[in-house]
Amino acid sequence: MKNILIPTDFSENSKNALRYAQVVFRSLECNFYVLYVAPLGETQTDTFGISRPKGKDLSTGNVKEMLADLVDSCRKYSKDANHHFYTLQDYGFFVQSIKKNLEEHQIDLIVMGTKGASGLKEKVVGSNAGDVITKVQCNTLVIPDAVMLSKPKEIAFPTDYNIFYTHGILSSMAEMLNLSASKLRIMNVIKNGEGLTLEQETNREYLFDYMEETFPDRYSFHTISNKSVKSAIQSFVENQAADMIVMVAKNLNFIQQILFDSMVEKISFHTMVPFYVIHE
C-alpha cells in the first residue's frame, strides 16, 4: 500500500497532478490523500501561485464540497485500479500542514502541481513546491502544467556524483523504473579540461555496479562538457525525449542550480517534464 499526499488549490494544474499520479501508480494499491490548506488570514490567496476558479467561495463548507467533487471526478481515471481516495482540510502554514499530514497518514510520496510564478520573476517551480522540496523530508513528484498523462519511458538523472547513492535513493529510483519499465539516462556535466575527483569516481562506480546488476539493459551513462549545467540538461532532456527528471534532495547545491534560478527564459523543459525529487 502506497500513501500519496496531493495538495490542491482546485486549479486545473493541481487536478492534473492528481490525474498524473493515478496514471503512473495505476498498478499499485494506493491511498490518495487530497489536501486543501487555507492560508492564515488569506482565504482567497492562491496556494500554488496560480489562479483559482473564478466565482468560487472557498468557505469551509464549500471546500468540503469541492474536495468531494474533485475526488468524484478523478475516480474515473482509476477504473479497475486499487485506488482509494480521502479528502483533508487544514488551516495555517502550508509546509507545517504538509509535515503534520505526513506523520498522521504515513505518507510515502507527495505529488503536487506547479506552474511557477509568472512574468519576469518566473521560476522553474513555485514557492510552495520549492519549500516542500527543500524543507519536507519526503519524496516529491512535481508536475508541470503541460505534462502528458502517461507513464515515463525515458527518465533523465542529472548528477555531479558528489553524493553516495544510498539504499533509500536507489530503491526510490528502482520503484519508478519498475512502474513503467522505463530506462534511466544518467548524465554528468563537466567543464572543459576537468575530470572527476576520486570521491566522484567512487560514487559513479557504485551507481554503475547497481544499475548493471539491477537494470542491465535499461540504463546508460552520459558525460557532457563545455556547457552550463542548465543548458546541458536542457539539450539532454530534449535529445533523449526524457519524460521525467530524477534529482536527489541531499544534493541541494545541484538542485538549486536547476530549479531555483530566478530567470529561466531559456529553460523550457520544466513546462512539460515532471521532477521526481528523492529524499533519503
RODO-2510 file (C-alpha; in nm, 4 decimals, decimal comma):
residues 280
     n   res          X          Y          Z
     1     m     0,0000     0,0000     0,0000
     2     k     0,1397     0,3385    -0,1027
     3     n     0,0163     0,6529     0,0701
     4     i     0,0263     0,9606    -0,1556
     5     l    -0,0460     1,3183    -0,0482
     6     i    -0,1873     1,5523    -0,3147
     7     p    -0,2069     1,9208    -0,2108
     8     t    -0,4701     2,1041    -0,4124
     9     d    -0,5974     2,4571    -0,4623
    10     f    -0,8664     2,3401    -0,7080
    11     s    -0,6744     2,4778    -1,0058
    12     e    -0,6542     2,2730    -1,3254
    13     n    -0,2828     2,2292    -1,2619
    14     s    -0,3333     2,0691    -0,9206
    15     k    -0,6111     1,8480    -1,0607
    16     n    -0,3770     1,7412    -1,3387
    17     a    -0,1152     1,6413    -1,0802
    18     l    -0,3657     1,4078    -0,9194
    19     r    -0,4593     1,2536    -1,2530
    20     y    -0,0916     1,2078    -1,3406
    21     a    -0,0328     1,0219    -1,0129
    22     q    -0,3292     0,7974    -1,0852
    23     v    -0,1787     0,7041    -1,4223
    24     v     0,1777     0,6477    -1,3001
    25     f     0,0748     0,4424    -0,9954
    26     r    -0,2106     0,2581    -1,1633
    27     s    -0,0549    -0,0835    -1,0961
    28     l    -0,0106    -0,0196    -0,7216
    29     e    -0,2613    -0,0212    -0,4388
    30     c    -0,2669     0,3428    -0,3266
    31     n    -0,4325     0,5709    -0,0775
    32     f    -0,4638     0,9213    -0,2244
    33     y    -0,4994     1,1943     0,0394
    34     v    -0,6196     1,5140    -0,1297
    35     l    -0,5351     1,8114     0,0935
    36     y    -0,6517     2,1713     0,0836
    37     v    -0,4716     2,4190     0,3125
    38     a    -0,6414     2,7531     0,3750
    39     p    -0,3735     3,0201     0,4346
    40     l    -0,3851     3,2161     0,7602
    41     g    -0,5708     3,5415     0,7081
    42     e    -0,5704     3,4997     0,3304
    43     t    -0,8671     3,2823     0,2481
    44     q    -0,8626     3,3959    -0,1144
    45     t    -0,4868     3,3629    -0,1719
    46     d    -0,3735     3,1030    -0,4239
    47     t    -0,1913     2,8088    -0,2705
    48     f     0,0397     2,7473    -0,5653
    49     g     0,0638     3,0967    -0,7121
    50     i    -0,1894     3,0183    -0,9847
    51     s    -0,5447     3,1351    -1,0396
    52     r    -0,8298     2,9655    -0,8620
    53     p    -1,1621     2,9120    -1,0367
    54     k    -1,3413     3,2446    -1,0609
    55     g    -1,6519     3,2867    -0,8533
    56     k    -1,5637     3,0082    -0,6097
    57     d    -1,6339     3,0846    -0,2453
    58     l    -1,3713     2,8860    -0,0543
    59     s    -1,5527     2,8829     0,2766
    60     t    -1,5190     2,5740     0,4940
    61     g    -1,8453     2,4223     0,3730
    62     n    -1,7730     2,4841     0,0081
    63     v    -1,4195     2,3485     0,0374
    64     k    -1,5578     2,0211     0,1727
    65     e    -1,8000     2,0026    -0,1187
    66     m    -1,5319     2,0946    -0,3736
    67     l    -1,2946     1,8305    -0,2368
    68     a    -1,5693     1,5702    -0,2652
    69     d    -1,6450     1,6790    -0,6220
    70     l    -1,2754     1,6684    -0,7123
    71     v    -1,2346     1,3150    -0,5823
    72     d    -1,5537     1,2003    -0,7563
    73     s    -1,4379     1,3452    -1,0883
    74     c    -1,0993     1,1720    -1,0607
    75     r    -1,2286     0,8257    -0,9747
    76     k    -1,2985     0,7586    -1,3420
    77     y    -0,9225     0,7700    -1,4034
    78     s    -0,8753     0,4836    -1,1587
    79     k    -1,1251     0,2364    -1,3011
    80     d    -1,0065    -0,1188    -1,2365
    81     a    -0,7219     0,0186    -1,0211
    82     n    -0,6945    -0,0453    -0,6485
    83     h    -0,7015     0,3232    -0,5552
    84     h    -0,8685     0,4764    -0,2515
    85     f    -0,9379     0,8480    -0,2035
    86     y    -0,9605     1,0603     0,1103
    87     t    -1,0130     1,4331     0,1486
    88     l    -0,8336     1,6534     0,4017
    89     q    -0,8808     2,0163     0,5077
    90     d    -0,6395     2,2246     0,7107
    91     y    -0,5816     2,5891     0,8006
    92     g    -0,2492     2,7591     0,8602
    93     f     0,1000     2,7489     0,7177
    94     f     0,1424     2,5316     0,4112
    95     v     0,4677     2,3484     0,4940
    96     q     0,3660     2,2872     0,8557
    97     s     0,0401     2,1366     0,7364
    98     i     0,2235     1,9137     0,4908
    99     k     0,4562     1,7878     0,7659
   100     k     0,1658     1,7234     1,0039
   101     n    -0,0237     1,5198     0,7472
   102     l     0,2882     1,3225     0,6547
   103     e     0,3024     1,1867     1,0084
   104     e    -0,0692     1,1396     1,0586
   105     h    -0,1195     0,9411     0,7380
   106     q     0,2255     0,7816     0,6985
   107     i     0,2751     0,9449     0,3593
   108     d     0,5285     0,7861     0,1218
   109     l     0,5109     1,0431    -0,1584
   110     i     0,3923     1,3985    -0,2210
   111     v     0,2606     1,4829    -0,5672
   112     m     0,1944     1,8483    -0,6419
   113     g     0,1340     2,0605    -0,9465
   114     t     0,3152     2,3827    -1,0216
   115     k     0,3299     2,6477    -1,2885
   116     g     0,5848     2,8593    -1,1082
   117     a     0,5298     3,2315    -1,0755
   118     s     0,4515     3,4374    -1,3815
   119     g     0,6214     3,7209    -1,5632
   120     l     0,9852     3,8263    -1,5220
   121     k     1,0214     3,6538    -1,1872
   122     e     0,9285     3,3140    -1,3283
   123     k     1,0912     3,0188    -1,1555
   124     v     1,1024     2,6572    -1,2556
   125     v     0,8893     2,5668    -0,9540
   126     g     0,6542     2,7799    -0,7473
   127     s     0,7421     2,8885    -0,3956
   128     n     0,5347     2,6261    -0,2153
   129     a     0,6666     2,3438    -0,4313
   130     g     1,0179     2,4731    -0,3693
   131     d     0,9566     2,4816     0,0057
   132     v     0,8286     2,1238     0,0032
   133     i     1,1305     2,0003    -0,1942
   134     t     1,3824     2,1630     0,0390
   135     k     1,2075     2,1561     0,3785
   136     v     0,9985     1,8389     0,3859
   137     q     1,1725     1,5031     0,4177
   138     c     0,9558     1,3100     0,1765
   139     n     0,9920     1,2065    -0,1864
   140     t     0,8140     1,4641    -0,4009
   141     l     0,6895     1,4471    -0,7580
   142     v     0,6441     1,7959    -0,9056
   143     i     0,4068     1,8036    -1,2016
   144     p     0,4216     2,0926    -1,4523
   145     d     0,1171     2,2356    -1,6226
   146     a     0,1641     2,0811    -1,9680
   147     v     0,2592     1,7266    -1,8677
   148     m     0,1372     1,4314    -2,0712
   149     l    -0,0790     1,1892    -1,8750
   150     s     0,1328     0,8808    -1,9346
   151     k     0,3916     0,6716    -1,7542
   152     p     0,7516     0,7830    -1,8079
   153     k     0,9562     0,5797    -2,0531
   154     e     1,2801     0,7803    -2,0554
   155     i     1,3975     0,9137    -1,7183
   156     a     1,6897     1,1556    -1,7017
   157     f     1,9074     1,1578    -1,3910
   158     p     2,1431     1,4590    -1,3897
   159     t     2,4075     1,4187    -1,1198
   160     d     2,7514     1,5509    -1,0302
   161     y     2,8452     1,2278    -0,8440
   162     n     2,9129     1,4264    -0,5274
   163     i     2,6799     1,2157    -0,3146
   164     f     2,6792     0,8499    -0,2152
   165     y     2,3784     0,6667    -0,3565
   166     t     2,2211     0,5051    -0,0521
   167     h     1,9749     0,2178    -0,0499
   168     g     1,6891     0,4642     0,0034
   169     i     1,7840     0,6671    -0,3012
   170     l     1,8340     0,3646    -0,5245
   171     s     1,5156     0,1885    -0,4137
   172     s     1,3091     0,5004    -0,4886
   173     m     1,4584     0,5207    -0,8378
   174     a     1,4060     0,1483    -0,8869
   175     e     1,0373     0,1748    -0,7966
   176     m     0,9820     0,4443    -1,0574
   177     l     1,1720     0,2455    -1,3215
   178     n     0,9714    -0,0681    -1,2466
   179     l     0,6340     0,1076    -1,2657
   180     s     0,6661     0,1555    -1,6397
   181     a     0,9684    -0,0481    -1,7499
   182     s     1,1386     0,2837    -1,8208
   183     k     1,5059     0,3492    -1,8893
   184     l     1,7373     0,5642    -1,6774
   185     r     1,9728     0,8056    -1,8554
   186     i     2,2426     0,9170    -1,6107
   187     m     2,4167     1,2363    -1,7165
   188     n     2,7025     1,4412    -1,5777
   189     v     2,8232     1,7841    -1,6876
   190     i     3,1937     1,8673    -1,6693
   191     k     3,3856     2,1785    -1,7611
   192     n     3,6455     2,1548    -2,0315
   193     g     3,9686     2,0035    -1,9015
   194     e     3,8235     1,8983    -1,5683
   195     g     3,7781     1,5407    -1,4524
   196     l     3,6087     1,3638    -1,1639
   197     t     3,7606     1,3561    -0,8168
   198     l     3,8363     1,0228    -0,6514
   199     e     3,5173     1,0526    -0,4460
   200     q     3,3119     1,1238    -0,7567
   201     e     3,4696     0,8294    -0,9386
   202     t     3,3886     0,6016    -0,6439
   203     n     3,0261     0,7158    -0,6328
   204     r     2,9905     0,6763    -1,0075
   205     e     3,1325     0,3250    -0,9948
   206     y     2,8909     0,2274    -0,7183
   207     l     2,5978     0,3590    -0,9208
   208     f     2,7243     0,1764    -1,2297
   209     d     2,7508    -0,1541    -1,0401
   210     y     2,3971    -0,1157    -0,9038
   211     m     2,2458    -0,0411    -1,2440
   212     e     2,4415    -0,3219    -1,4112
   213     e     2,3166    -0,5713    -1,1548
   214     t     1,9575    -0,4475    -1,1273
   215     f     1,8663    -0,2991    -1,4674
   216     p     2,1374    -0,4284    -1,7060
   217     d     1,9511    -0,3356    -2,0252
   218     r     1,7774    -0,0207    -1,9081
   219     y     2,0422     0,2394    -1,8320
   220     s     2,3165     0,4456    -1,9900
   221     f     2,5811     0,6934    -1,8703
   222     h     2,6457     1,0228    -2,0482
   223     t     2,9096     1,2922    -1,9979
   224     i     2,8579     1,6402    -2,1425
   225     s     3,1281     1,9070    -2,1480
   226     n     3,1648     2,2746    -2,2395
   227     k     2,8122     2,3742    -2,1392
   228     s     2,6460     2,5266    -1,8376
   229     v     2,4605     2,2760    -1,6233
   230     k     2,1168     2,4137    -1,7106
   231     s     2,1743     2,4313    -2,0853
   232     a     2,3331     2,0856    -2,0843
   233     i     2,0314     1,9366    -1,9086
   234     q     1,8011     2,1235    -2,1465
   235     s     1,9728     1,9721    -2,4501
   236     f     1,9963     1,6288    -2,2907
   237     v     1,6278     1,6142    -2,1970
   238     e     1,5289     1,7184    -2,5488
   239     n     1,7692     1,4814    -2,7261
   240     q     1,6710     1,1843    -2,5115
   241     a     1,2997     1,2727    -2,5260
   242     a     1,3016     1,2353    -2,1469
   243     d     0,9608     1,2465    -1,9824
   244     m     1,0794     1,2651    -1,6196
   245     i     1,3813     1,4083    -1,4377
   246     v     1,5078     1,2479    -1,1160
   247     m     1,7056     1,4517    -0,8652
   248     v     1,8318     1,3805    -0,5117
   249     a     1,7387     1,6290    -0,2398
   250     k     2,0605     1,5589    -0,0492
   251     n     2,2480     1,7190    -0,3384
   252     l     2,0903     2,0579    -0,2634
   253     n     2,3559     2,2701    -0,4334
   254     f     2,2998     2,0854    -0,7584
   255     i     1,9213     2,1127    -0,7319
   256     q     1,9423     2,4865    -0,6674
   257     q     2,1327     2,5339    -0,9914
   258     i     1,8496     2,3699    -1,1828
   259     l     1,5252     2,4551    -1,0059
   260     f     1,5696     2,7834    -0,8239
   261     d     1,7415     3,0161    -1,0672
   262     s     1,5210     3,3247    -1,0818
   263     m     1,5385     3,3666    -1,4580
   264     v     1,4613     3,0662    -1,6770
   265     e     1,3640     3,2111    -2,0127
   266     k     1,5957     2,9668    -2,1888
   267     i     1,4860     2,6659    -1,9842
   268     s     1,1702     2,5151    -2,1294
   269     f     1,1787     2,1535    -2,0124
   270     h     1,0214     2,2488    -1,6796
   271     t     0,6915     2,3219    -1,8517
   272     m     0,6478     1,9639    -1,9726
   273     v     0,8674     1,7264    -1,7703
   274     p     0,7904     1,6173    -1,4104
   275     f     1,0638     1,6404    -1,1472
   276     y     1,0975     1,3485    -0,9072
   277     v     1,2951     1,4675    -0,6043
   278     i     1,4168     1,1842    -0,3817
   279     h     1,4851     1,2180    -0,0109
   280     e     1,6647     0,9523     0,1901
***
